[in-house]
């Protein structure tokens, strides 16, 4: 029994694979761009600039993100002031 491969006249295997190799990355890129989500982060750093804690605005409570960050900032500053006062006093 002989195996017969039917080819598209005038094309080679490189042309067929080249089209596939070109099409797939473009399709993946379009899919990624269509589903991209913008995330908003708040990063808290120490005095030397290292990020110690970061939070993102996602999930069911994303509308309360700004209030949460403001409260967290207030508590961090309060804790930092208390630590500095304890070190000095």
C-alpha positions in Angstrom: 0.0 0.0 0.0 1.4 3.3 -1.0 0.8 6.6 0.8 0.0 9.5 -1.4 0.4 13.1 -0.2 -1.6 15.6 -2.1 0.0 19.0 -2.1 -1.3 22.4 -3.1 0.1 23.1 -6.6 2.9 25.7 -6.6 3.5 25.7 -2.8 6.1 24.1 -0.7 6.0 22.9 2.9 7.9 26.1 3.9 5.2 28.3 2.5 2.5 26.4 4.4 4.4 26.4 7.7 5.5 30.0 7.2 1.9 31.1 7.0 1.1 29.2 10.2 4.2 30.5 12.0 3.2 34.0 11.0 -0.5 33.7 11.8 -0.3 32.2 15.3 1.8 34.9 17.0 -0.4 37.6 15.5 -3.5 35.7 16.7 -2.1 35.4 20.2 -1.1 39.0 20.3 -4.6 40.1 19.2 -6.1 37.9 21.9 -3.8 39.3 24.6 -4.6 42.9 23.6 -8.3 42.2 23.5 -8.4 40.8 27.1 -5.8 43.1 28.8 -6.9 44.6 32.1 -5.4 47.6 33.7 -4.3 47.2 37.3 -3.7 50.0 39.7 -1.1 49.4 42.4 -0.2 51.3 45.6 3.3 50.5 46.8 4.6 51.3 50.3 8.3 51.9 50.6 10.7 52.3 53.5 13.0 55.2 54.0 15.6 53.7 51.7 13.1 53.2 48.9 12.6 49.5 49.0 9.0 48.3 48.4 7.8 46.6 51.5 4.1 46.2 50.8 2.0 46.6 47.7 -1.8 46.3 47.1 -3.7 46.2 43.8 -7.2 47.5 42.9 -8.9 44.3 41.9 -11.7 42.1 43.3 -15.2 42.9 44.6 -14.1 45.7 46.8 -12.1 47.7 44.2 -14.4 50.8 44.7 -13.1 51.1 48.3 -9.4 51.0 47.1 -8.7 54.7 47.6 -10.2 54.8 51.1 -8.3 51.6 52.0 -5.0 53.1 50.8 -5.6 56.3 52.7 -6.3 54.4 55.9 -3.3 52.2 55.4 -1.1 55.2 54.8 -2.4 56.9 57.9 -1.6 53.8 60.0 1.9 53.4 58.5 2.7 57.0 59.2 1.3 56.7 62.8 3.4 53.6 63.4 6.5 55.2 61.9 6.1 58.3 64.1 5.6 56.1 67.2 8.7 54.1 66.4 10.8 57.2 65.9 9.5 58.7 69.1 10.3 55.5 71.0 13.9 55.5 69.6 14.4 59.1 70.6 12.8 58.9 73.9 
